[in-house]
Every structure is written in C-alpha cells, then in structure tokens.
Amino acid sequence: MSDPSIKQKIQYYFSQYERWTRRINPHNYPAFFKAINFLKAPRTVYGLVIITILMMIYTISVKIDFLNPHIVSFEEIKGIQAQLLTASSIIVSLLITYVISKFFDIQNFRKSELNKFIKLQNRLVQYLKVFYHLGDQLERKYQLRPKYPLDHNRALRDEEYSNNPDNRAAKPDACIFTSALREAGSQSSYFDDYEINRKIMSKNHLKKLESCLSYLSGVLDRQKFYKYILEDFGVSESHRHSTYFSTINIAEDTLFVKEMAMDISRKNERDDWDNLEFWRNRIDEANVILMKMLKLADFLHDYKANLIRKLLRLLVIISIFGIILPLLLLSMQFNEDFEYCLTYMSIAGFLICFIFIISYVYSELTSVDIQSL
C-alpha cells in the first residue's frame, strides 16, 4: 500500500499548482502575457528583431574594444565593406522593385474604387437634382418661407423657430423639410458627369448630404415628426396619423416634378410620383447610395500607404548604412580604429533595417486589411 502521507503531499502540491495556475492569468499579470503574446505568431518576426538587436548590442559592448576594435584584420575589413555594399545594393534594388510594383497595384485598385465611386455619384446626383426641384416646387405650392433656406440643421437648433407653438402659422416643420431637400441638391450641378474636369464629392460634402438625407429619412419614419409636416402641407387630420403614405399626395400641381421624377423612379411606381410614399422610397434609395459612397470615400480621401511609407524610410536608412558608408570607406582613407568602428556600425544598421524590412513585408503578405498597404 502506498504511504498516505505521500498521497497527501501529492494532493497538496497538485492543489498548489492549480491555485498558482488560477492566479497566473492575463488579468493579474497583463505585462507578462503581453510579452508572451508579442513573441507569438504572427509577431514572431518582431521577436526575432528584438533578439537580434540584443545580440548585436552584446557583441558591440563585450567583444569590441572601441579603442582597439580589431576582431578581423584590416586587410579583411575592406573585403567585408565590399561584400556589405554588394548585399545592400541587391536588397535595395529588390526593395525598390517591390515598392514600385506595390505602388502600381494600389493605383490600379484605387482606380477601380474610383470608378465605382463615380458611378454611384452620377446616380446620386440624379436624385439630388430632383430633390432640389421638389423642395423648390413644394415651397411655391404651399407658400413656404423658410427662415434658413439651405441650412436645416440651423433651423432645428433655432428652437424659437422650430418648436414655438405660436409659430405654427409660418409652417416651420414643412419649411425645414423642404430646406433639407434643397440643401441636399443645392450643389449637385458641380458634379455633373459631362464636365471636362470631373470632380468627385469631398468627404465633407458627403457628410453634409448624410445629414440631410438622414433627417429626411428619419422624420418620415416617425409619426410624431411627420404629423406636423403633413399639417403644414394641409393634409387632413385623419391622414396625419397614417403610415400609408401612398394615399397622401403632396406633389400634384407642381411644375416639371413628374418629368424629373421619371429619371429616378421604378417603372411600377411612375404613376405614383405625386404621393409621399413615392418620395420616401426615393429618399431611402439615395441614402443607400450615399452609404456606399461613404465607405469608398474612406479609401479614396483618407488612404495613406502605410507600408510603402515605412519601407521607403527603411530604404533610405539601409542605403545610408549599406551603400553610402561602405562607399566612403572604400574610396577614402581613414584612421584604422575609426574605420573599424564605422564598418561595424554599418553592419549593425544594415542588419537591423534588413530584419525590419522582412517583418514589414511579412506583415503585409499576411494582412487582410487593405489599409495596411
């Protein structure tokens, strides 16, 4: 039979081990686990960079005497400089080729994204022109006098104008609605597809359109908002609380609205051009187009070639350590000790830059984020 005391000791050590493993977790020791994760894949390359740097620092501090840094003979140091120059030239040439090929890949991708953006923009401009004309005709039909004709947000912030019950005679809600329609399409003529110098919408302009279309879409989705607009349009009390906008005609007896609406309407909805349901659908469609454009705009307007920028910086540094310094050492005569120090400095800088280049290329080849290019 086994000794009970041995069993107790085993159980005790096992319980201590479980207790220790429970305590060693990322919450209690975040720095330790960050260090472990840093050296794990896909960051293994970065771990190798740190190890290499530490080894070079150890070699420089322990093995090299700065007053007499003679690890190899002076005759051999010239051969090392020539080999370093050759290796650097090959690596720099390959790196330049890689950067140029990556640049053209990115340019081709940007062109394809730009073509998508322009197609969406041309489609959106059709909607915006119709919205502007609709807002103008609604103001004429219902005799609206907006306080802020092309700034619906300012009208919303002016509580005395928008929320004052004594101001109902000025029809403020309908004025804000038509102002948003006109504001959305006020600059649509700047982006016509027949312009010689084609313009694409800036991100600020897209944000402005997003504000207008979001307001128009949001106000028509909530009865507590659109009931006041319908009141200003003279819609009967029984229809103000209805969600069936197909029975509410707001655009009849307007000039050229029907003709312009045909360009953005579906065939099965063309007969309903004058009701509110038709226009709510068109506003929602324009909003969907705008959301797609905003996603593309992040790449077209805010894109920064992060990897290429880093590689070009490393290209300059590795050229200094691997090409410029060796060329100076081979072409000019320096003090022997000084030349040893410069040679080892060139080797150290070259190796560090070379490892970082490998790490950046590795991160790019294994990345799924297009913004990392």
Helices and strands as residue ranges (DSSP letters): H 4-23, H 30-39, H 44-58, I 59-63, H 74-141, H 152-157, H 159-162, G 165-170, H 172-185, G 188-191, H 203-219, H 223-232, H 237-240, G 245-247, H 257-261, G 267-272, H 276-302, H 306-319, I 320-324, H 325-331, H 336-365, G 370-372
